[in-house]
Amino acid sequence: MISLNNISVQFAGTPLFDDISFIINRRDRIGLVGRNGAGKTTLMRIISGQMEATTGQVASPSGSSIGYLPQEMHFTSQHTVINEALKAF
């Protein structure tokens, strides 16, 4: 279970979202949908621990891990995309 409690995020004094709270249970499957700039990526970064909210807290069970695949990847490899994909096999 992941719990977000009273999360608020502001950029340069402008609120992106304010005082949101929700729980994600173990078997929940969630779709995060919204217009560009609504805060979807920011929210995912907060849940994954890559970013801190202006106020509020995120709680998850000790020993748990949260996976997050960003929408924009930064590669340091000189391989082609197909060669990188083939490395999985």
C-alpha positions in Angstrom: 0.0 0.0 0.0 1.2 3.5 -0.9 -0.3 6.4 0.9 -0.1 10.0 -0.2 -1.2 12.5 2.5 -1.9 16.1 1.9 0.5 16.5 -1.1 0.9 19.9 -2.5 3.3 21.0 -5.2 4.1 24.6 -6.2 6.5 25.9 -8.9 7.5 29.5 -8.4 4.6 30.1 -6.0 2.0 28.7 -8.5 0.2 25.6 -7.2 0.2 22.6 -9.5 -1.9 20.6 -7.1 -2.9 21.3 -3.5 -3.7 19.1 -0.5 -4.4 15.8 -2.4 -4.5 12.5 -0.5 -5.1 8.9 -1.7 -4.1 5.3 -1.2 -2.9 2.8 -3.7 -3.5 -0.7 -2.5 -1.4 -3.7 -3.4 -3.5 -5.1 -6.2 -4.8 -1.8 -7.6 -4.2 -1.0 -11.2 -4.3 2.7 -12.0 -4.4 4.8 -15.1 -3.1 8.4 -14.8 -4.8 10.6 -17.4 -4.8 14.4 -17.8 -3.9 17.3 -20.0 -0.3 18.4 -20.6 1.0 20.3 -17.7 -1.5 18.8 -15.2 1.2 17.2 -13.1 1.1 13.5 -14.1 4.9 13.2 -14.4 5.4 15.3 -11.2 3.1 13.0 -9.3 4.9 9.9 -10.5 8.2 11.4 -9.6 6.9 12.1 -6.1 5.5 8.6 -5.6 8.8 7.0 -6.9 10.9 9.2 -4.5 12.7 11.1 -7.3 11.1 14.4 -6.2 9.7 15.8 -3.0 6.4 17.5 -2.7 6.2 21.1 -1.4 4.1 19.8 1.5 2.7 16.4 2.6 4.2 13.0 2.7 4.3 9.6 0.8 4.4 6.4 2.9 5.0 2.9 1.7 5.8 -0.3 3.5 9.5 -0.9 4.4 11.2 -3.2 2.0 8.8 -2.3 -0.9 10.1 -1.0 -4.2 8.4 1.3 -6.7 9.2 1.0 -10.4 9.0 4.0 -12.6 9.8 4.2 -16.3 10.1 7.8 -17.3 8.5 9.0 -20.6 11.8 10.5 -21.7 14.9 8.3 -21.5 18.5 9.5 -21.4 21.0 7.1 -22.9 24.7 7.1 -22.4 25.3 4.1 -24.7 26.5 4.5 -28.3 24.5 1.4 -29.4 21.5 1.7 -31.7 18.0 1.3 -30.2 17.6 -2.2 -31.8 21.0 -3.3 -30.3 20.0 -2.0 -26.9 16.6 -3.9 -27.2 18.4 -7.1 -28.2 20.5 -7.0 -25.1 17.4 -8.2 -23.2 17.7 -11.5 -24.9 
